[in-house]
């Protein structure tokens, strides 16, 4: 028995080693063919098996796997020859060992496995219409059109078997190449719609693990920016609560410059305003927001007014006494900053708003402006 290990692709040797070393040569042959089939599936993005898989992967005018450039008659003949060789190999070598008892000698195993190794090299060198590295350049292209349709068309080009791998690659680059995150947001939403239920569960597991462990504020920010908001409750509770703590810490530092219309600190905290209704740490969040509203520092006050005041009824059913006092005082003093963000009091109320109108309606209705209209917000990383 020859030592064929040095002649084989390392991964192919790993696939056959146990059966080959134990003298189960037919099993080793079957292992090698299974390895070849799986390689063809992975490279082509196709499912299937046997001759049907080979024909779908290498046949037709635009094959999924191109052995060469398919420009000259010679190149086209080579493509056709490899296709026919593989089909013949499956019919003559693979099928008999699948459908009936077979016992191979070491010489037969060596010859067949070395031939499989040749085919593995051919398939490894083949070109696929979908190359992940090239595809990622299109996803991160500065000219990526921010539209649902464009994102759907781009995502539709990913072979089904490559979708999970593509998600991992895009997600893994969210910090280093996520500057234009609004484009990535469109793409991720289109891709997630194509994933299977099991793959979606795996997506949530990947995000949950990062939320549990990351110390990178940018990583958390990118997750919030590119992943759908309705995924939040699908992440693990431990990661969510840990992230809520980071939101609250960011909010504590938060400042907004009304003169420039910029959030100058606490950007991460502003993203809590999309999720606060599902907070586990609502009491802590409310306490921090109230503390900033009571601050004598206008930058701290403005941070809460701009990003949270208009959303209070979504996570507080009725203002507590201290919060009620701050808001009534601000309205009675004619502070337009508060009045303009409390427009929910004048709209048709939903359940929680009705409670807010009971305690603040009179001060709101009797408001008389004694301040100027604030400038528009212009902050790329703030979720509007």
C-alpha positions as CSV (number, residue, x, y, z in Angstrom):
1,X,0.0,0.0,0.0
2,X,1.4,3.3,-1.1
3,X,1.7,6.4,1.1
4,X,-0.6,8.6,-0.9
5,X,-1.0,11.3,1.7
6,X,1.7,13.7,0.4
7,X,0.1,13.6,-3.1
8,X,-3.4,14.6,-1.9
9,X,-5.1,17.8,-1.1
10,X,-4.9,18.1,2.8
11,X,-8.6,18.4,3.2
12,X,-9.2,15.4,0.9
13,X,-6.8,13.4,3.0
14,X,-8.6,14.4,6.2
15,X,-11.9,13.2,4.6
16,X,-10.6,9.7,3.8
17,X,-7.9,9.1,6.4
18,X,-9.9,7.0,8.9
19,X,-11.2,4.5,6.3
20,X,-8.0,4.4,4.3
21,X,-5.7,3.8,7.3
22,X,-8.0,1.1,8.6
23,X,-8.0,-0.8,5.3
24,X,-11.6,0.0,4.3
25,X,-10.7,1.1,0.8
26,X,-14.2,1.1,-0.6
27,X,-15.2,3.4,2.3
28,X,-12.2,5.6,1.5
29,X,-13.3,5.9,-2.1
30,X,-16.8,6.8,-1.1
31,X,-15.4,9.4,1.3
32,X,-13.4,10.9,-1.5
33,X,-16.4,11.1,-3.8
34,X,-18.5,12.7,-1.1
35,X,-15.8,15.3,-0.6
36,X,-15.7,16.0,-4.3
37,X,-19.5,16.4,-4.4
38,X,-19.6,18.7,-1.5
39,X,-16.8,20.8,-3.1
40,X,-18.9,21.1,-6.2
41,X,-22.0,22.1,-4.2
42,X,-20.0,24.7,-2.2
43,X,-18.3,26.2,-5.3
44,X,-21.5,26.3,-7.4
45,X,-24.0,27.2,-4.8
46,X,-26.2,24.3,-6.0
47,X,-27.9,21.4,-4.2
48,X,-28.4,18.0,-5.7
49,X,-26.1,15.0,-6.2
50,X,-24.6,12.7,-8.7
51,X,-24.7,13.3,-12.5
52,X,-27.5,15.8,-12.1
53,X,-25.4,18.0,-9.9
54,X,-22.4,17.8,-12.3
55,X,-24.6,18.7,-15.3
56,X,-26.1,21.6,-13.5
57,X,-22.8,22.9,-12.2
58,X,-20.7,22.5,-15.4
59,X,-23.2,22.3,-18.2
60,X,-25.1,24.8,-20.3
61,X,-24.1,28.0,-22.1
62,X,-23.4,29.8,-18.8
63,X,-22.2,27.1,-16.4
64,X,-22.1,27.8,-12.7
65,X,-18.5,26.6,-12.6
66,X,-16.2,27.6,-15.5
67,X,-13.0,25.5,-15.8
68,X,-11.6,28.3,-18.0
69,X,-12.7,31.5,-19.7
70,X,-14.8,29.7,-22.3
71,X,-13.6,32.0,-25.1
72,X,-12.0,29.7,-27.6
73,X,-13.2,26.4,-29.1
74,X,-10.4,24.6,-27.2
75,X,-11.5,26.1,-23.9
76,X,-15.1,25.1,-24.6
77,X,-14.0,21.6,-25.5
78,X,-12.1,21.4,-22.2
79,X,-15.1,22.4,-20.2
80,X,-17.3,19.8,-22.0
81,X,-14.6,17.1,-21.5
82,X,-14.4,17.7,-17.8
83,X,-18.2,17.6,-17.6
84,X,-18.4,14.3,-19.4
85,X,-15.4,12.9,-17.4
86,X,-17.2,13.7,-14.2
87,X,-20.5,12.4,-15.3
88,X,-18.8,9.2,-16.5
89,X,-16.9,8.9,-13.2
90,X,-20.1,9.1,-11.2
91,X,-21.9,6.6,-13.3
92,X,-19.0,4.1,-13.5
93,X,-17.3,4.5,-10.1
94,X,-19.7,6.1,-7.6
95,X,-23.0,4.6,-8.4
96,X,-21.9,0.9,-8.3
97,X,-20.5,1.5,-4.8
98,X,-23.7,3.2,-3.7
99,X,-26.2,0.6,-5.0
100,X,-24.4,-2.7,-4.4
101,X,-21.8,-4.3,-2.1
102,X,-18.3,-3.6,-3.4
103,X,-14.9,-4.5,-2.1
104,X,-11.9,-2.6,-3.4
105,X,-8.2,-3.4,-3.2
106,X,-5.6,-0.9,-2.1
107,X,-4.4,-0.6,-5.7
108,X,-7.9,0.3,-6.9
109,X,-8.4,2.8,-4.0
110,X,-5.1,4.5,-4.7
111,X,-5.8,4.9,-8.5
112,X,-9.4,6.2,-7.9
113,X,-8.5,8.5,-5.0
114,X,-5.6,10.0,-6.9
115,X,-8.0,10.6,-9.8
116,X,-10.5,12.3,-7.4
117,X,-7.6,14.4,-6.2
118,X,-7.0,15.6,-9.8
119,X,-10.7,16.5,-10.1
120,X,-10.6,18.3,-6.8
121,X,-7.8,20.5,-8.1
122,X,-9.8,21.2,-11.3
123,X,-12.9,22.2,-9.4
124,X,-10.9,24.3,-6.9
125,X,-9.4,26.3,-9.8
126,X,-12.8,26.8,-11.5
127,X,-14.4,30.1,-11.6
128,X,-17.9,30.7,-10.3
129,X,-20.3,33.6,-11.3
130,X,-20.5,34.2,-7.5
131,X,-17.2,35.0,-5.9
132,X,-17.7,36.2,-2.4
133,X,-14.7,38.6,-2.4
134,X,-15.9,40.3,-5.6
135,X,-19.5,40.3,-4.4
136,X,-18.6,42.1,-1.1
137,X,-17.1,45.0,-3.2
138,X,-20.5,45.5,-4.7
139,X,-22.2,45.4,-1.3
140,X,-19.8,48.0,0.1
141,X,-19.8,50.0,-3.2
142,X,-20.2,53.8,-2.5
143,X,-22.6,53.8,-5.5
144,X,-24.9,51.2,-3.8
145,X,-28.4,52.6,-4.4
146,X,-30.3,53.2,-1.2
147,X,-33.5,51.6,-2.3
148,X,-35.4,48.4,-1.4
149,X,-35.5,47.2,-5.0
150,X,-31.8,47.6,-5.7
151,X,-31.0,45.7,-2.4
152,X,-33.4,43.0,-3.4
153,X,-31.8,42.5,-6.8
154,X,-28.3,42.4,-5.3
155,X,-29.3,39.9,-2.6
156,X,-31.1,37.7,-5.2
157,X,-27.8,37.1,-6.9
158,X,-26.4,35.1,-3.9
159,X,-26.8,31.3,-4.5
160,X,-28.9,29.8,-1.8
161,X,-26.1,27.8,-0.3
162,X,-23.9,31.0,0.0
163,X,-26.4,33.2,1.8
164,X,-25.3,32.3,5.3
165,X,-21.6,32.7,4.4
166,X,-22.4,36.1,2.8
167,X,-24.2,37.3,5.9
168,X,-21.2,36.4,8.1
169,X,-18.8,38.2,5.7
170,X,-20.9,41.4,5.6
171,X,-21.6,41.3,9.3
172,X,-18.0,40.8,10.0
173,X,-17.1,43.9,8.0
174,X,-19.7,46.1,9.6
175,X,-17.2,48.1,11.6
176,X,-14.3,48.4,9.2
177,X,-16.4,49.0,6.1
178,X,-19.6,50.2,7.5
179,X,-19.1,54.0,7.1
180,X,-22.0,54.2,4.7
181,X,-24.2,52.2,7.0
182,X,-27.5,53.3,5.5
183,X,-26.6,51.4,2.3
184,X,-25.7,48.4,4.4
185,X,-29.1,48.7,6.2
186,X,-30.9,48.2,2.9
187,X,-28.8,45.2,1.9
188,X,-29.1,43.5,5.3
189,X,-32.8,43.7,5.3
190,X,-33.0,42.2,1.8
191,X,-30.6,39.4,2.7
192,X,-32.4,38.5,5.9
193,X,-35.6,37.9,4.1
194,X,-34.0,35.2,2.0
195,X,-32.5,33.2,4.9
196,X,-34.1,30.0,6.2
197,X,-35.6,29.9,9.7
198,X,-32.5,28.0,11.0
199,X,-30.2,30.6,9.4
200,X,-32.2,33.4,11.0
201,X,-31.9,31.7,14.4
202,X,-28.2,31.5,13.8
203,X,-28.1,35.2,12.9
204,X,-29.7,36.1,16.2
205,X,-27.3,33.9,18.0
206,X,-24.3,35.6,16.4
207,X,-25.6,39.1,17.3
208,X,-26.5,38.0,20.8
209,X,-23.0,36.7,21.4
210,X,-21.5,40.0,20.3
211,X,-23.8,42.0,22.5
212,X,-22.8,39.9,25.5
213,X,-19.1,40.4,25.0
214,X,-18.2,43.4,22.9
215,X,-16.6,46.5,24.4
216,X,-16.8,48.3,21.1
217,X,-19.4,51.1,21.0
218,X,-19.0,51.2,17.2
219,X,-19.9,47.5,16.9
220,X,-23.1,48.0,18.9
221,X,-23.9,51.1,16.9
222,X,-23.5,49.2,13.6
223,X,-25.7,46.4,14.9
224,X,-28.5,48.9,15.7
225,X,-28.0,50.7,12.4
226,X,-28.0,47.7,10.0
227,X,-30.2,45.1,11.7
228,X,-34.0,45.4,11.7
229,X,-35.5,46.9,14.9
230,X,-38.0,44.0,15.2
231,X,-35.1,41.6,15.7
232,X,-34.2,43.2,19.1
233,X,-36.4,40.9,21.2
234,X,-35.0,37.9,19.3
235,X,-31.6,38.5,20.8
236,X,-30.6,36.9,24.1
237,X,-31.8,38.7,27.2
238,X,-28.4,38.8,28.7
239,X,-27.0,40.7,25.7
240,X,-30.0,43.1,25.6
241,X,-29.8,44.1,29.2
242,X,-26.0,44.6,28.9
243,X,-26.6,46.8,25.9
244,X,-29.3,48.7,27.8
245,X,-26.7,49.5,30.5
246,X,-24.4,50.9,27.8
247,X,-27.3,53.0,26.4
248,X,-27.9,54.4,29.9
249,X,-24.2,55.2,30.4
250,X,-24.1,57.0,27.1
251,X,-27.2,58.9,27.9
252,X,-25.7,60.1,31.1
253,X,-22.9,61.7,29.1
254,X,-25.3,62.9,26.4
255,X,-25.2,66.5,25.2
256,X,-26.9,68.4,22.3
257,X,-25.7,71.7,20.9
258,X,-28.8,73.6,19.9
259,X,-26.7,76.3,18.1
260,X,-25.2,73.8,15.7
261,X,-27.9,71.2,15.7
262,X,-25.4,68.5,16.7
263,X,-25.4,65.7,19.2
264,X,-21.9,66.3,20.7
265,X,-21.9,63.4,23.2
266,X,-24.0,60.3,23.8
267,X,-24.7,59.2,20.2
268,X,-25.1,55.6,21.2
269,X,-27.7,56.5,23.8
270,X,-29.9,58.2,21.2
271,X,-30.5,54.7,19.6
272,X,-32.3,53.7,22.8
273,X,-35.2,55.8,21.7
274,X,-36.1,53.1,19.1
275,X,-36.1,50.4,21.7
276,X,-37.1,52.0,25.0
277,X,-40.6,50.4,25.0
278,X,-39.0,47.0,25.4
279,X,-36.4,48.0,28.0
280,X,-35.9,45.8,31.0
281,X,-34.2,48.8,32.7
282,X,-37.0,51.3,32.2
283,X,-36.7,52.6,35.8
284,X,-33.0,53.3,35.4
285,X,-33.7,54.9,32.0
286,X,-36.4,57.1,33.3
287,X,-34.3,58.2,36.3
288,X,-31.4,59.2,34.1
289,X,-33.6,61.2,31.7
290,X,-35.3,63.0,34.6
291,X,-31.9,63.9,36.1
292,X,-30.8,65.5,32.8
293,X,-34.0,67.4,32.5
294,X,-33.5,68.9,35.9
295,X,-29.9,69.9,35.0
296,X,-29.0,73.5,34.8
297,X,-26.8,72.6,31.8
298,X,-28.9,73.4,28.7
299,X,-26.8,70.9,26.6
300,X,-27.9,68.1,28.9
301,X,-31.5,69.3,28.9
302,X,-31.5,69.7,25.1
303,X,-30.2,66.1,24.6
304,X,-33.3,64.7,26.4
305,X,-35.7,67.1,24.8
306,X,-34.5,66.4,21.2
307,X,-34.2,62.7,21.4
308,X,-36.5,61.4,24.1
309,X,-39.2,63.9,25.3
310,X,-41.5,63.1,22.4
311,X,-41.3,59.4,23.1
312,X,-42.0,59.4,26.8
313,X,-45.5,58.0,26.5
314,X,-44.2,54.9,24.7
315,X,-42.5,53.7,27.8
316,X,-44.0,55.7,30.7
317,X,-47.7,55.3,31.1
318,X,-48.1,58.3,33.4
319,X,-45.5,60.9,34.4
320,X,-44.3,60.5,38.0
321,X,-44.6,63.5,40.3
322,X,-41.0,64.8,39.8
323,X,-41.2,64.5,36.0
324,X,-44.7,66.1,36.0
325,X,-43.4,69.0,38.0
326,X,-40.4,69.6,35.6
327,X,-42.6,69.4,32.5
328,X,-45.4,71.6,33.9
329,X,-42.9,74.2,35.0
330,X,-41.2,74.3,31.5
331,X,-44.6,74.7,29.8
332,X,-45.7,77.4,32.2
333,X,-42.4,79.3,31.6
334,X,-43.1,79.3,27.9
335,X,-40.1,77.1,26.9
336,X,-40.7,76.3,23.3
337,X,-38.2,73.4,23.4
338,X,-40.6,71.4,25.6
339,X,-43.8,72.4,23.9
340,X,-42.6,71.5,20.3
341,X,-41.6,68.0,21.4
342,X,-44.9,67.3,23.3
343,X,-47.2,67.5,20.3
344,X,-48.6,64.1,21.3
345,X,-50.8,66.0,23.8
346,X,-52.7,67.7,21.0
347,X,-53.1,64.6,18.8
348,X,-55.8,61.9,19.1
349,X,-54.5,60.1,22.2
350,X,-53.8,56.4,22.4
351,X,-54.1,54.8,25.9
352,X,-50.9,56.1,27.5
353,X,-51.3,59.6,26.0
354,X,-54.7,60.0,27.7
355,X,-53.0,59.7,31.0
356,X,-50.4,62.3,30.0
357,X,-53.1,64.7,28.9
358,X,-54.8,64.4,32.3
359,X,-51.7,65.6,34.1
360,X,-50.2,68.0,31.5
361,X,-53.0,69.0,29.2
362,X,-53.9,72.3,31.0
363,X,-50.3,73.6,31.0
364,X,-49.9,72.5,27.3
365,X,-53.1,74.2,26.2
366,X,-52.3,77.4,28.0
367,X,-48.7,77.5,26.7
368,X,-47.4,80.9,25.5
369,X,-44.1,80.9,23.7
370,X,-41.2,82.8,25.2
371,X,-38.4,81.2,23.2
372,X,-37.2,80.7,19.7
373,X,-37.7,77.8,17.4
374,X,-34.8,75.4,17.6
375,X,-32.7,74.6,14.5
376,X,-33.1,71.4,12.5
377,X,-31.0,68.4,13.6
378,X,-28.2,67.3,11.3
379,X,-26.3,64.3,12.7
380,X,-25.5,61.3,10.5
381,X,-25.2,58.8,13.4
382,X,-28.5,59.8,15.0
383,X,-31.4,57.5,14.2
384,X,-34.0,59.5,12.2
